[in-house]
Amino acid sequence: MISATYGALFLTVVALWFGRRVWGATFAVAIILGYAAHVLNGLALLWIVAFAGLCVAYDRAKAREQGWQRAALIAAAALGILVLGVLLGMHALPGFHNFMALDKVVLSPGAAPYTLYLNFDKTFVGICILGICYRGLLTRRDEWSRALLRGAPRAVISIVVVAAGALAIGYLTWQPKWTPIFWIWAPVNLFFTCLTEEAFFRGFIQRELTLAWADWRFGSGVAIGISAVLFGLAHFGGGVSYVVLAMAAGVGYGVVFHVTRSVEMSMLTHFALNTTHFLLFTYPALSR
């Protein structure tokens, strides 16, 4: 039943590119299965409904005519999305019992133990933002082609810069490796972690700040910087070095998102950096 729950959650992520009715149906199935498998209980549905409701309120407020009421509704809904999204991303709200897929695995000599959870609470934040608030998902082959051509060079630069920085400060070392655990880690990292973090920090925070400051010459740059700083601070659990590296990575993801206007490209850049880290360097970091 646990496998069915996360299978339905995975299908919900994929269904985002097929329309609201499709992902809404698969997400409803994931919730039902989640309660049956005890991945969800008690207040989980309350938080799910509350966050989805805030996203709907935000989307409807954006469609209203210009005026102070529209601005007030947008601000209130956005604040609610930010606060509840952070709490869910930090697993601070009751009702969610995320499945632990890996428990304190040491992936290479000298590496800190690695634990992997399948986070239902964090993932549905990304699903709701991309499915309700965000209107720019790529749907045509030519859109994907253009976005990839514009995003790939900047993604490569970002990966090289962050990797070099991590080596320079001694956060990790060169340790190429292969492990079958990759086949567990990769889909979880791309479809649960990268999707949600890019939806929240780039698809919501950076995009909305960019739109709000569209008439300001430096608005886009400041929006990239703010989203990168917040992204870095969200990784405070890894220590100061990790926060700095995450900020640098966040700038790269933000630039890719700005240039391509595509959250898919920032997601793929994020995943490419994480994959490079996983396969070629100490993962998750050197043991302290």
KABELGI-V971195 format. One record per helix or strand. SS is the DSSP state (A for helix, B for strand). FROM is the first residue (numbers start at 1). LEN is the number of residues. If there is no record, write none. Layout:
SS,FROM,LEN / SS,FROM,LEN
//
This chain:
A,2,17 / A,20,17 / B,40,1 / A,44,19 / A,68,22 / B,96,1 / B,99,7 / B,111,1 / B,114,5 / A,120,14 / A,141,28 / B,174,1 / A,182,31 / A,219,15 / A,236,3 / A,240,21 / A,263,18 / B,281,1 / B,286,1
//
